[in-house]
Amino acid sequence: MDYHYLISKFFAGEITDDELNLLKSWLNMDPENKHIFKEENELWQATSIQANAQHFNADTAWKDISARLDFEKENGKAVTIVTRTNFRILVAAAVLAFIIIIGGLILRISGKNSLNQTLVASTQIVTNDGERATLFLADSTRVILNSGSSIEYDGHYNIKDRIIKFSGEAYFDVSHNPEKPFIVKLEQLSVIVTGTRFNIFSYANEDRIEATLEEGSIKVSIEGKEPVTIEPGEQVVYFVKSGKIYVHDVITETYTSWKENKLRFNDTPFVEVLREIGRRYNVKFEVTSRELLNLKYTGTFIDESIEEVMQMLKTVSPITFEINNLTSVNDKQYRKPTIVVGKD
């Protein structure tokens, strides 16, 4: 098996689940393999930024990465794969880490710091609407971030603990480690696991938080309430305003298929359908008739354009729509496309 080919497919977002398992096995065979993967990732990111690429070409990028590898030794770092996301956050984290290191040296030299202190910078990765990102953390945990999401962790990750802060939606494939539970901290609750696969839905503009379990076991901890443990095929829903909690059986694929570029709706209210479409396609909606808010949809969209999606909605419901494309604010900024939806 050509693992260079698997890595290039991973960066391109075209890797299958079977190929991903082969790649993970190869990464775990030898620490040097993780180092190679990390180096190639860093060079891929640099290549993507320099080219200002909107679409990544695996073949040409791989040739550029291969020619520039120098295999310098670096250990103990998380491997982060970011697809068309906010790289300025990573740069800011690097600058902050440099300042902290220099500051620590000055304190040591001056003799003003007699305590053995460790200052650790945090890393934050953000996806905008219309973007997704795949991350490999230092413990080989895989995280797929959906549009409009963010994840944050500090330099203690996998050394002292495995704690992350999160908002948005993500699919987690957590490496098993009973001694260091993996903890996802949200604003209202925490999800605690040792090794499992699950999906979290926790957007600030939604009325609920969902944790859907595909494999393993997770515990949901809410301040002032008894912890809730769920099993594979179950979903826990926490309603933010009322504080009520529900656990029920679900078809997990309905809630995880977004990572395969699918949008699935099952008797979903129109407002929620529009929010998910808006995040996926980086558009905003204006609804001119309140009667349409009573509509519900069941269906699946796979790789359709926004025009095709809206036409399909129009076919099965009494709506009209008009897409107003990008308009320039100035030379560097653009307004989101706006879709005006009315009653037919």
C-alpha positions in Angstrom: 0.0 0.0 0.0 1.3 3.4 -1.0 0.9 5.5 2.2 2.0 8.6 0.4 -1.1 8.2 -1.8 -3.3 7.7 1.3 -2.0 10.9 2.9 -2.6 12.9 -0.2 -6.2 11.6 -0.4 -6.6 12.5 3.3 -5.5 16.1 2.7 -7.8 16.3 -0.4 -10.8 15.1 1.7 -11.3 12.1 -0.6 -10.2 9.3 1.6 -12.6 6.4 2.3 -13.3 4.9 5.8 -11.3 1.7 4.8 -8.4 3.8 3.6 -8.5 5.9 6.7 -8.2 2.8 8.9 -5.2 1.7 6.9 -3.6 5.2 7.4 -4.3 5.2 11.1 -2.7 1.7 11.5 0.4 2.9 9.6 0.6 6.0 11.9 0.5 3.8 15.0 3.1 1.4 13.7 6.1 3.8 14.3 6.5 7.3 15.9 8.5 8.2 12.8 5.4 7.7 10.6 3.5 10.4 12.7 6.5 12.7 12.3 6.4 12.2 8.5 2.7 12.8 8.4 3.0 16.0 10.5 5.8 17.4 8.2 3.8 16.7 5.1 0.7 18.3 6.6 2.6 21.5 7.5 4.0 21.7 4.0 0.6 21.1 2.5 -0.9 24.0 4.6 1.9 26.3 3.4 1.4 25.2 -0.2 -2.4 25.9 0.1 -1.9 29.3 1.6 0.7 30.4 -1.0 -1.5 29.2 -3.9 -4.5 30.8 -2.3 -6.3 27.7 -3.4 -10.1 27.3 -3.2 -9.9 23.7 -4.3 -7.0 21.4 -3.3 -5.4 19.3 -6.1 -4.0 16.1 -4.4 -1.6 15.2 -7.3 0.1 18.6 -7.8 0.2 19.4 -4.1 1.8 16.0 -3.3 4.6 16.6 -5.7 5.3 20.0 -4.1 5.2 18.6 -0.6 7.5 15.6 -1.5 10.1 17.9 -3.0 10.3 20.1 0.1 10.4 17.5 3.0 13.4 17.9 5.3 12.4 15.4 8.0 13.5 17.6 11.0 12.8 15.9 14.4 9.9 17.3 16.4 8.0 15.2 19.0 4.9 15.6 21.2 2.9 17.9 18.9 -0.7 17.5 17.8 -1.2 16.8 14.1 -3.7 19.3 12.7 -5.2 19.1 9.2 -7.2 22.3 8.3 -9.3 22.6 5.1 -9.8 26.2 3.9 -10.2 27.6 7.4 -9.0 30.5 9.5 -5.2 30.1 9.5 -4.7 33.4 11.3 -5.7 31.8 14.6 -2.9 29.3 14.3 -0.4 32.0 13.5 -1.6 34.0 16.6 -1.2 30.9 18.8 2.4 30.4 17.5 3.2 34.0 18.2 1.7 33.7 21.7 3.8 30.6 22.4 7.0 32.4 21.3 6.2 35.3 23.6 5.6 33.0 26.5 8.8 31.1 26.0 10.9 34.3 25.8 9.1 35.7 28.8 9.9 32.5 30.8 13.6 32.8 29.9 13.8 36.4 31.0 12.2 35.6 34.4 14.7 32.7 34.9 17.7 34.8 34.0 16.7 37.7 36.2 16.0 35.3 39.1 12.6 36.7 39.7 10.8 33.4 39.1 11.9 30.9 41.7 8.9 28.6 41.1 8.8 25.8 38.5 6.0 27.1 36.4 4.8 25.9 32.9 2.9 28.4 30.8 1.1 26.8 27.9 -0.5 28.5 24.9 -3.8 27.3 23.6 -4.6 26.3 20.0 -8.0 27.2 18.5 -9.2 26.0 15.1 -12.3 27.6 13.5 -14.3 26.7 10.4 -16.4 29.3 8.7 -19.8 28.6 7.1 -19.3 26.5 4.0 -16.1 25.0 5.3 -15.1 21.7 7.1 -11.9 20.6 8.8 -10.3 17.3 9.8 -7.9 17.2 12.8 -5.7 14.5 14.2 -4.9 15.4 17.9 -1.7 14.3 19.7 -3.3 11.0 20.9 -4.5 10.1 17.3 -8.0 11.2 18.1 -9.7 12.2 14.9 -12.1 15.2 14.9 -14.1 16.3 11.8 -15.4 19.9 12.3 -18.6 20.9 10.4 -19.3 24.4 9.2 -19.3 27.3 11.7 -17.5 25.3 14.4 -14.5 25.8 16.7 -12.3 23.6 18.9 -9.8 24.8 21.4 -7.2 22.9 23.5 -4.0 23.8 25.4 -0.4 22.4 25.4 -1.3 20.0 28.2 -3.5 18.0 25.9 -2.5 14.2 26.2 0.2 15.1 28.7 -1.8 16.2 31.8 -5.3 15.6 30.4 -7.5 15.4 27.3 -9.8 18.3 27.6 -11.1 20.4 24.7 -13.6 23.3 24.4 -16.0 23.1 21.6 -18.9 24.8 19.8 -20.7 23.9 16.6 -20.9 20.4 15.2 -18.3 17.7 15.0 -17.8 14.0 14.7 -15.3 12.5 17.2 -13.3 9.2 16.8 -11.6 9.1 20.2 -8.5 7.0 20.9 -9.0 4.7 23.9 -7.3 5.8 27.1 -9.0 4.9 30.5 -6.4 6.8 32.4 -7.1 10.1 30.6 -10.8 10.5 29.8 -11.6 12.6 26.7 -13.7 15.6 27.9 -15.6 17.9 25.5 -16.6 21.1 27.4 -19.6 23.0 26.0 -21.2 26.1 27.6 -24.0 24.2 29.3 -22.6 20.6 29.8 -19.6 18.3 29.3 -19.3 15.0 27.4 -16.9 12.5 29.0 -15.5 9.4 27.2 -12.5 7.1 27.2 -12.7 6.0 23.6 -15.6 6.0 21.3 -17.3 7.5 18.2 -20.0 10.1 18.5 -21.4 13.3 17.1 -22.1 16.6 19.0 -24.5 19.3 17.7 -24.1 22.5 19.8 -24.6 25.7 17.8 -25.2 28.9 19.7 -28.2 29.8 17.6 -30.0 26.5 18.2 -32.4 25.7 21.0 -30.8 22.3 21.9 -27.6 20.3 22.2 -27.4 16.8 20.8 -24.9 14.0 21.5 -25.4 11.0 19.2 -23.5 7.8 20.0 -22.3 5.5 17.2 -19.9 3.3 19.1 -18.7 2.9 22.7 -20.2 4.8 25.6 -20.5 8.4 26.7 -21.5 10.2 29.9 -23.2 13.6 29.7 -22.6 15.8 32.8 -24.8 18.8 33.5 -24.3 21.0 36.5 -27.1 20.4 39.1 -28.3 17.2 37.4 -27.5 13.5 37.5 -25.1 12.4 34.8 -26.7 10.7 31.8 -25.0 7.7 30.2 -26.0 6.5 26.7 -25.3 3.5 24.6 -24.7 3.0 20.9 -27.7 4.0 18.8 -28.9 6.4 21.4 -29.1 10.2 21.4 -29.3 12.6 24.4 -31.0 15.9 23.7 -30.6 18.9 26.1 -33.0 21.8 25.6 -31.1 24.9 26.6 -34.0 27.1 27.8 -36.0 24.6 29.7 -33.1 22.5 30.9 -35.0 19.3 30.0 -33.1 16.2 28.9 -34.4 13.4 26.6 -32.7 10.1 25.7 -34.1 8.2 22.7 -33.1 5.7 20.0 -32.0 7.1 16.6 -30.6 6.0 13.3 -27.1 7.4 13.8 -26.4 7.9 10.1 -29.1 10.6 10.0 -27.0 12.7 12.4 -23.5 11.8 11.2 -23.8 11.7 7.4 -22.9 15.4 7.0 -19.3 14.3 7.2 -19.8 12.4 4.0 -21.2 15.6 2.4 -24.8 14.6 2.9 -27.7 16.7 4.3 -30.4 14.5 5.9 -33.8 15.7 7.1 -36.4 13.7 8.9 -39.7 15.7 9.5 -37.4 18.7 10.1 -39.0 22.2 10.6 -38.4 24.6 7.7 -36.5 27.1 9.9 -34.0 24.4 10.9 -33.7 23.2 7.3 -32.7 26.7 6.2 -30.2 27.1 9.0 -28.4 23.8 8.0 -28.5 24.7 4.3 -27.2 28.2 5.2 -24.2 26.8 7.1 -23.5 24.2 4.5 -23.5 26.5 1.5 -22.5 29.8 3.2 -25.7 31.6 2.3 -28.3 33.5 4.3 -32.1 33.3 4.0 -34.9 35.8 4.1 -38.4 34.3 4.5 -41.2 36.7 3.4 -44.2 34.6 4.6 -44.6 33.3 8.2 -46.9 30.6 6.9 -43.9 28.7 5.5 -42.5 28.3 9.0 -45.1 25.5 9.5 -43.5 23.4 6.8 -41.5 20.2 7.6 -39.2 18.3 5.3 -37.9 14.7 5.0 -35.2 14.0 2.4 -31.5 13.7 1.7 -29.2 16.0 -0.4 -25.9 14.7 -1.7 -23.4 17.0 -3.4 -26.1 19.1 -5.1 -25.5 22.8 -5.8 -27.4 25.4 -3.8 -29.6 26.1 -6.9 -30.4 22.3 -7.2 -31.3 22.1 -3.5 -33.6 25.1 -3.7 -35.3 23.7 -6.8 -35.9 20.4 -5.1 -37.5 22.2 -2.1 -39.7 24.2 -4.5 -40.8 21.0 -6.2 -42.2 19.4 -3.0 -43.5 22.6 -1.3 -45.4 25.8 -2.1 -42.4 28.1 -2.2 -40.7 30.5 -4.5 -37.0 31.5 -4.2 -34.6 34.1 -5.6 -30.8 33.8 -5.2 -29.0 37.1 -5.0 -25.3 36.4 -5.6 -22.2 37.8 -4.0 -22.1 41.6 -3.9 -18.9 43.6 -3.2 -18.6 45.8 -0.1 -15.1 46.9 -1.1 -12.1 45.4 -2.8 -11.6 42.7 -0.1 -15.0 42.0 1.4 -18.2 40.4 0.0 -21.6 40.0 1.4 -23.0 36.4 1.6 -25.4 35.4 -1.1 -29.0 35.9 0.0 -31.9 33.7 -0.9 -35.3 35.2 -0.6 -38.0 32.6 0.0 -41.6 33.4 -0.5 -45.0 31.6 -0.7 -46.1 30.3 -4.1 
